[in-house]
């Protein structure tokens, strides 16, 4: 059977036809171990297959072999460098320092009769770390020329050092950053009123209708946006109507991605980043050091569900507004807030939106478009709207961040708007409407219905709405 390749195919790889693996790869009558994109190859296949049938590669032998090597029992292929020092003197116990661990030989070192010590051999024997994940790197070596060091002494030094080092690394009692709950007393500050309703949008353009009709925003003091495109322009527009537009940082940021994010955000007026909403621990240090951020509002992805968490973020993050977990029910919310009556931070609760179901590094859209660049939002997969449909024809909307990370949103909309008054009675300070793919008109309509409900008790015309975990929490 002849196949035109769009990627590399090697001997031993699996394909979706026949359920077997590739044996021979024939090109122009000669046998090869692999073929590359653009080549037409022949493989041994006895069944009849229709012309132009797509053939998919289901496994990669080289990848599988490399993966298998990484977890062979007793073999560590990736080694961790550890700094070492060795001190061996005649008449004294040998001292071996591994990182900050010191060990000594059981007996004193004797003088050699007629041989000069071979330092390279001593180091070679000490470095035989075997199946451990360590590699010794010596900073200092002090060995008398006339010492006699049995191999057993070196083996014992190495064994004792590794055992003590591992005990130290596994002992978290003194090394973990622990904040005693006794120190979580609330600061005697004044509570800042930031409105009864807030919004979070995926795109700044979703806010256009609100800017055209600013009277609708009487209950709003803050709006969150994940979009830094034209952020400064929208920030200034909302500032004129008394609303603070707050940048909401990505839910996942790898260490190597902070520099790329800084490149984009550094073009924006730093005033905008005086307050930022964050979802990750590392974001605090990044925004504080790079943009001088003073206040950090806490997003729901910190999964806050107890009073200690509220105290912690208010005290150590200077949080004015904290969004609680979406996984707790109304009874747990009431208990949480009854224990937090002295708090200064506002407690927010999401009452509308398509909840995130999954976050993945896999770019499903890029596979379809064949135009995924991974490092910039110029590919077709970033510009288009895609839906993942399951076996029950439920549609899950897909989104991407600037690093081509894919979000999968729930197919059904969380809607607790008719429970707003009850939610306020529980002690929640502010309710939040989350908008992902809704257009500007729909954002305006949803907000208007909330405002009219609060002002005039106007009922919602919706039945069988999804309440999330408000009634029944996660088991």
C-alpha positions as CSV (number, residue, x, y, z in Angstrom):
1,X,0.0,0.0,0.0
2,X,1.3,3.4,-0.9
3,X,1.0,6.4,1.4
4,X,1.9,10.1,1.0
5,X,3.4,11.3,4.3
6,X,2.5,14.6,6.0
7,X,4.9,13.8,8.8
8,X,7.6,11.5,9.8
9,X,6.8,7.8,9.9
10,X,9.3,5.2,11.3
11,X,9.6,1.5,11.5
12,X,7.7,0.3,14.5
13,X,5.2,3.2,14.6
14,X,1.5,2.4,14.8
15,X,-1.2,3.4,12.4
16,X,-5.0,3.2,12.5
17,X,-5.3,0.6,9.8
18,X,-5.1,-3.1,10.8
19,X,-4.1,-2.4,14.4
20,X,-0.5,-3.3,13.9
21,X,2.8,-1.5,13.6
22,X,4.9,-0.5,10.6
23,X,7.3,-3.2,9.4
24,X,9.2,-2.3,6.2
25,X,9.2,1.2,4.7
26,X,9.9,1.0,1.0
27,X,11.0,3.9,-1.1
28,X,11.8,3.4,-4.8
29,X,12.3,-0.3,-4.2
30,X,14.7,0.2,-1.3
31,X,14.0,-0.5,2.4
32,X,14.4,2.3,4.9
33,X,13.8,2.7,8.6
34,X,11.7,5.9,8.2
35,X,10.1,8.3,5.8
36,X,9.5,12.1,6.1
37,X,6.8,14.5,5.1
38,X,6.2,14.8,1.4
39,X,7.5,11.4,0.5
40,X,5.5,8.6,-1.0
41,X,6.3,5.3,0.6
42,X,5.1,1.7,0.5
43,X,4.3,-0.5,3.5
44,X,3.3,-4.1,3.8
45,X,-0.5,-4.2,4.0
46,X,-2.7,-7.0,2.5
47,X,-6.2,-5.6,3.0
48,X,-7.9,-3.5,0.3
49,X,-8.2,0.2,1.3
50,X,-10.0,2.8,-0.8
51,X,-7.8,5.4,-2.5
52,X,-7.4,8.8,-0.6
53,X,-8.4,7.2,2.7
54,X,-6.8,9.2,5.6
55,X,-4.2,7.3,7.6
56,X,-3.4,8.4,11.1
57,X,-0.3,7.6,13.1
58,X,-1.4,6.2,16.4
59,X,1.9,5.6,18.2
60,X,5.6,6.7,17.9
61,X,8.1,4.0,18.6
62,X,11.0,6.4,19.4
63,X,8.8,8.4,21.7
64,X,7.6,5.3,23.5
65,X,11.1,3.9,23.8
66,X,12.4,7.1,25.3
67,X,9.4,7.2,27.7
68,X,10.1,3.6,28.8
69,X,13.7,4.4,29.6
70,X,12.7,7.2,31.9
71,X,11.0,4.9,34.4
72,X,13.0,1.7,34.3
73,X,13.2,0.6,37.9
74,X,16.6,1.3,39.5
75,X,17.8,3.6,36.8
76,X,17.6,7.4,37.0
77,X,18.2,9.0,33.7
78,X,17.8,12.5,34.9
79,X,20.3,13.5,37.5
80,X,20.3,16.4,40.0
81,X,23.6,18.2,40.5
82,X,24.6,18.4,44.2
83,X,27.6,20.5,45.3
84,X,30.2,18.6,47.3
85,X,33.4,19.1,49.3
86,X,35.8,16.4,50.5
87,X,38.5,16.8,53.3
88,X,40.8,13.9,53.9
89,X,43.8,14.4,56.2
90,X,46.1,11.8,57.9
91,X,45.2,11.2,61.5
92,X,41.7,12.8,61.2
93,X,38.3,11.5,60.2
94,X,37.4,12.1,56.6
95,X,34.8,14.8,56.1
96,X,32.3,14.8,53.2
97,X,30.0,17.8,52.7
98,X,26.9,17.2,50.4
99,X,25.1,20.5,50.0
100,X,24.6,21.5,53.6
101,X,25.0,18.0,55.0
102,X,28.3,17.0,56.8
103,X,29.2,13.4,57.4
104,X,32.4,11.9,58.8
105,X,34.1,8.5,58.4
106,X,33.9,6.1,61.3
107,X,37.7,5.8,61.7
108,X,40.6,8.1,61.4
109,X,42.5,8.1,58.1
110,X,45.9,6.3,58.1
111,X,49.1,7.2,56.3
112,X,50.0,5.2,53.2
113,X,53.2,3.1,53.3
114,X,54.6,3.7,49.9
115,X,51.9,5.0,47.5
116,X,50.8,8.5,46.8
117,X,47.0,9.0,46.9
118,X,45.3,9.3,43.5
119,X,42.8,12.1,44.0
120,X,41.0,11.4,40.7
121,X,40.3,7.8,41.8
122,X,39.0,8.9,45.2
123,X,36.6,11.4,43.5
124,X,35.6,8.8,40.9
125,X,34.6,6.3,43.6
126,X,32.7,8.9,45.6
127,X,30.8,9.9,42.5
128,X,29.3,6.4,41.9
129,X,25.8,7.4,42.8
130,X,24.3,4.3,41.1
131,X,20.5,4.3,40.8
132,X,20.1,7.5,42.8
133,X,18.9,10.7,41.0
134,X,22.0,12.6,42.0
135,X,25.2,13.7,40.4
136,X,28.1,15.0,42.6
137,X,29.8,18.2,41.6
138,X,32.9,19.0,43.7
139,X,33.6,22.6,44.6
140,X,36.5,21.9,47.0
141,X,38.9,18.9,47.3
142,X,41.4,18.8,50.1
143,X,43.3,15.4,50.2
144,X,46.7,14.8,51.6
145,X,49.1,13.1,49.2
146,X,50.1,10.4,51.6
147,X,46.7,9.2,52.8
148,X,45.4,5.6,52.5
149,X,41.6,5.5,52.0
150,X,39.9,2.2,51.7
151,X,37.0,2.0,49.2
152,X,34.7,0.9,52.0
153,X,35.3,4.3,53.7
154,X,34.4,6.2,50.6
155,X,31.3,4.1,50.0
156,X,30.1,4.7,53.6
157,X,30.7,8.5,53.3
158,X,28.6,8.6,50.1
159,X,25.8,6.4,51.5
160,X,25.5,8.3,54.8
161,X,25.6,11.7,53.0
162,X,22.8,10.7,50.6
163,X,20.7,9.2,53.4
164,X,21.0,12.3,55.5
165,X,20.3,14.6,52.5
166,X,17.1,12.7,51.6
167,X,16.0,12.8,55.3
168,X,16.6,16.6,55.2
169,X,14.7,17.1,52.0
170,X,11.7,15.1,53.2
171,X,11.5,16.9,56.5
172,X,9.1,19.8,55.9
173,X,8.6,20.6,59.6
174,X,11.0,23.5,59.7
175,X,11.3,24.4,56.0
176,X,7.7,24.9,54.9
177,X,6.3,28.4,54.9
178,X,3.7,28.1,57.6
179,X,1.4,31.0,58.6
180,X,-0.1,30.2,61.9
181,X,-3.9,30.8,61.9
182,X,-3.4,32.7,65.2
183,X,-1.6,35.4,63.1
184,X,-4.6,35.8,60.8
185,X,-6.2,38.6,62.7
186,X,-7.9,41.2,60.5
187,X,-6.3,44.6,60.0
188,X,-8.3,47.5,61.4
189,X,-8.9,49.1,58.0
190,X,-12.0,50.6,56.5
191,X,-13.9,48.4,54.1
192,X,-14.0,49.8,50.6
193,X,-17.3,49.6,48.9
194,X,-16.8,48.4,45.3
195,X,-20.4,48.1,44.2
196,X,-23.0,45.3,44.4
197,X,-22.4,43.9,40.9
198,X,-19.2,43.3,39.0
199,X,-18.5,41.8,35.6
200,X,-15.6,39.8,34.1
201,X,-15.2,39.7,30.3
202,X,-13.1,37.7,27.9
203,X,-12.8,40.6,25.4
204,X,-12.9,44.3,25.9
205,X,-15.3,44.7,23.0
206,X,-18.0,42.9,25.1
207,X,-18.2,46.2,27.1
208,X,-19.1,48.5,24.2
209,X,-22.9,48.5,24.8
210,X,-22.4,49.4,28.5
211,X,-20.2,52.4,27.5
212,X,-23.0,53.5,25.1
213,X,-25.5,53.2,28.0
214,X,-23.6,54.1,31.2
215,X,-26.8,54.6,33.2
216,X,-27.0,50.8,33.5
217,X,-23.9,50.7,35.6
218,X,-25.2,52.3,38.8
219,X,-24.4,49.2,40.9
220,X,-21.0,48.7,39.4
221,X,-17.6,50.1,40.6
222,X,-15.3,47.6,39.1
223,X,-15.1,45.4,35.9
224,X,-12.6,42.7,35.3
225,X,-11.1,42.0,31.8
226,X,-8.8,39.3,30.6
227,X,-8.0,41.2,27.5
228,X,-5.0,43.6,27.4
229,X,-5.8,44.7,23.8
230,X,-6.8,48.4,23.9
231,X,-6.8,48.0,27.7
232,X,-5.6,51.6,28.3
233,X,-8.3,53.0,26.0
234,X,-11.1,51.1,27.7
235,X,-9.6,51.9,31.1
236,X,-9.8,55.6,30.4
237,X,-13.3,55.4,29.0
238,X,-14.6,53.6,32.1
239,X,-12.7,56.0,34.4
240,X,-14.8,58.9,33.1
241,X,-18.0,57.1,34.3
242,X,-16.6,56.2,37.7
243,X,-15.7,52.5,37.0
244,X,-12.3,51.0,37.6
245,X,-11.4,48.5,34.8
246,X,-9.2,45.8,36.5
247,X,-6.9,43.5,34.5
248,X,-7.5,39.9,35.3
249,X,-4.3,37.8,34.8
250,X,-4.2,34.4,33.1
251,X,-5.3,31.4,35.1
252,X,-2.0,29.5,34.3
253,X,1.3,31.2,33.7
254,X,4.5,29.1,33.3
255,X,7.8,30.6,34.6
256,X,9.2,31.1,31.1
257,X,6.0,32.9,30.0
258,X,6.2,35.8,32.4
259,X,8.8,37.5,30.2
260,X,6.5,37.3,27.2
261,X,3.6,38.7,29.2
262,X,5.8,41.5,30.5
263,X,6.6,42.4,26.9
264,X,2.9,43.0,26.2
265,X,1.9,44.7,29.4
266,X,4.9,47.0,29.6
267,X,3.4,49.0,26.7
268,X,0.5,50.0,29.0
269,X,0.3,52.8,31.6
270,X,1.4,51.3,34.9
271,X,-1.4,53.1,36.7
272,X,-3.8,50.5,35.3
273,X,-1.9,47.8,37.3
274,X,-2.3,49.4,40.7
275,X,-4.9,46.7,41.3
276,X,-4.8,43.3,39.5
277,X,-7.0,40.2,39.8
278,X,-4.8,37.1,40.0
279,X,-5.4,33.3,39.9
280,X,-1.8,32.0,40.6
281,X,0.7,32.5,43.4
282,X,3.5,33.6,41.1
283,X,1.5,36.4,39.7
284,X,1.7,38.4,42.9
285,X,5.5,38.7,42.8
286,X,5.5,39.3,39.0
287,X,3.1,42.3,39.1
288,X,4.5,43.7,42.3
289,X,8.1,43.7,41.1
290,X,7.4,44.7,37.4
291,X,4.5,47.1,37.7
292,X,4.4,48.1,41.4
293,X,1.0,46.6,41.9
294,X,-0.4,47.4,45.4
295,X,-3.7,45.5,45.6
296,X,-4.4,41.9,44.5
297,X,-8.0,40.9,44.0
298,X,-8.4,37.1,44.3
299,X,-10.1,35.1,41.6
300,X,-12.2,32.0,42.1
301,X,-9.4,29.6,41.0
302,X,-7.7,29.8,44.4
303,X,-10.8,27.8,45.5
304,X,-11.4,29.7,48.7
305,X,-13.9,27.8,50.9
306,X,-13.0,28.7,54.5
307,X,-12.5,31.7,56.8
308,X,-8.8,31.1,57.2
309,X,-8.3,31.5,53.5
310,X,-10.2,34.8,53.5
311,X,-8.0,36.1,56.3
312,X,-4.8,35.0,54.7
313,X,-5.5,36.7,51.3
314,X,-6.7,39.9,53.0
315,X,-3.6,40.1,55.2
316,X,-0.8,38.9,52.9
317,X,-2.2,40.0,49.5
318,X,-3.9,43.3,50.5
319,X,-7.0,41.9,48.8
320,X,-10.0,44.3,48.6
321,X,-12.2,41.7,46.8
322,X,-12.1,38.0,47.0
323,X,-14.1,35.6,44.8
324,X,-15.1,32.5,46.7
325,X,-15.0,28.9,45.3
326,X,-17.8,27.8,43.0
327,X,-17.8,24.4,44.6
328,X,-19.5,25.3,47.9
329,X,-23.2,25.4,48.6
330,X,-25.2,28.2,50.3
331,X,-25.0,26.6,53.7
332,X,-21.2,26.4,53.5
333,X,-21.2,30.0,52.3
334,X,-23.2,31.2,55.2
335,X,-20.9,29.3,57.7
336,X,-17.8,30.8,56.0
337,X,-19.1,34.4,56.2
338,X,-20.5,34.0,59.7
339,X,-16.9,33.3,60.8
340,X,-15.6,36.3,58.9
341,X,-17.7,39.2,60.1
342,X,-14.6,41.3,60.9
343,X,-13.3,41.1,57.4
344,X,-12.5,44.2,55.4
345,X,-12.3,42.6,52.0
346,X,-15.4,42.3,49.9
347,X,-16.5,38.7,49.2
348,X,-17.6,38.2,45.6
349,X,-19.6,35.3,44.2
350,X,-20.1,34.2,40.6
351,X,-23.8,34.0,39.8
352,X,-23.7,33.9,36.0
353,X,-21.4,32.4,33.3
354,X,-20.1,29.3,31.5
355,X,-17.9,27.7,34.1
356,X,-14.4,26.4,33.1
357,X,-14.6,22.6,32.7
358,X,-11.1,22.0,31.7
359,X,-7.8,23.7,30.8
360,X,-5.4,21.9,28.5
361,X,-2.0,22.6,26.8
362,X,-3.3,20.7,23.7
363,X,-4.4,22.9,20.8
364,X,-7.4,21.1,19.3
365,X,-8.0,24.0,16.9
366,X,-4.4,24.0,15.7
367,X,-4.7,20.3,14.7
368,X,-7.6,21.2,12.4
369,X,-6.2,24.4,10.9
370,X,-2.6,23.2,10.6
371,X,-1.7,26.8,11.5
372,X,-0.8,26.8,15.2
373,X,2.2,28.9,16.0
374,X,2.1,28.4,19.8
375,X,4.0,31.6,20.7
376,X,1.8,34.3,19.2
377,X,-1.9,34.9,18.5
378,X,-1.7,35.0,14.8
379,X,-2.9,31.6,13.9
380,X,-6.3,30.7,12.5
381,X,-7.0,28.7,15.7
382,X,-6.9,31.9,17.8
383,X,-9.1,34.0,15.5
384,X,-12.0,31.6,15.0
385,X,-14.7,30.1,17.3
386,X,-14.6,26.4,17.9
387,X,-16.9,24.0,19.7
388,X,-16.3,20.5,21.1
389,X,-19.4,18.4,20.7
390,X,-19.8,15.2,22.8
391,X,-21.8,12.0,22.2
392,X,-25.0,13.7,23.5
393,X,-24.6,16.6,21.2
394,X,-23.7,19.0,24.0
395,X,-21.6,21.8,22.8
396,X,-18.5,23.0,24.8
397,X,-17.0,26.2,23.7
398,X,-13.2,26.4,23.3
399,X,-11.0,29.5,24.0
400,X,-7.3,30.2,23.9
401,X,-5.0,32.4,25.8
402,X,-1.9,34.1,24.3
403,X,0.2,31.0,24.9
404,X,-2.2,28.8,22.9
405,X,-3.5,27.1,26.0
406,X,-7.1,25.9,25.5
407,X,-10.0,26.5,27.9
408,X,-13.1,24.3,27.6
409,X,-16.2,25.9,29.0
410,X,-19.3,24.2,30.3
411,X,-22.1,23.6,27.8
412,X,-24.7,24.9,30.2
413,X,-24.9,28.4,31.7
414,X,-24.7,28.9,35.5
415,X,-27.5,31.3,36.4
416,X,-28.2,32.3,40.0
417,X,-29.5,35.8,39.2
418,X,-32.9,35.1,40.7
419,X,-31.2,34.2,44.0
420,X,-29.4,37.5,44.3
421,X,-31.2,38.7,47.3
422,X,-30.8,35.4,49.1
423,X,-27.1,35.5,48.3
424,X,-26.7,39.0,49.7
425,X,-28.5,37.8,52.9
426,X,-25.9,35.1,53.3
427,X,-23.3,37.8,53.7
428,X,-21.9,38.0,50.1
429,X,-20.9,41.6,49.4
430,X,-20.9,41.5,45.6
431,X,-22.2,39.3,42.8
432,X,-20.2,38.7,39.6
433,X,-21.4,38.0,36.1
434,X,-18.8,36.2,33.9
435,X,-19.0,36.6,30.2
436,X,-16.9,34.5,27.8
437,X,-18.4,34.4,24.2
438,X,-21.5,36.6,24.8
439,X,-21.5,39.6,22.5
440,X,-21.9,43.2,23.7
441,X,-25.7,43.3,23.3
442,X,-26.1,40.1,25.3
443,X,-23.8,41.4,28.1
444,X,-25.9,44.5,28.3
445,X,-29.1,42.5,28.4
446,X,-27.9,40.2,31.2
447,X,-26.7,43.1,33.3
448,X,-29.9,45.1,32.7
449,X,-32.0,42.2,33.9
450,X,-29.9,42.0,37.1
451,X,-30.3,45.7,37.7
452,X,-34.0,45.7,37.1
453,X,-34.4,42.8,39.5
454,X,-32.5,44.6,42.2
455,X,-34.4,47.9,41.6
456,X,-37.9,46.7,40.8
457,X,-37.9,43.0,41.7
458,X,-38.6,42.3,38.0
459,X,-38.8,38.5,37.5
460,X,-36.6,36.6,35.1
461,X,-38.3,34.7,32.3
462,X,-36.2,31.6,32.5
463,X,-37.1,28.1,33.6
464,X,-35.0,25.1,34.6
465,X,-31.8,27.2,35.0
466,X,-28.6,25.6,36.1
467,X,-27.7,26.4,39.8
468,X,-24.2,24.8,39.9
469,X,-23.2,23.7,43.4
470,X,-25.3,26.4,45.1
471,X,-27.8,23.8,46.3
472,X,-25.6,20.7,46.4
473,X,-21.9,21.1,46.9
474,X,-19.2,18.8,45.4
475,X,-19.3,15.4,47.1
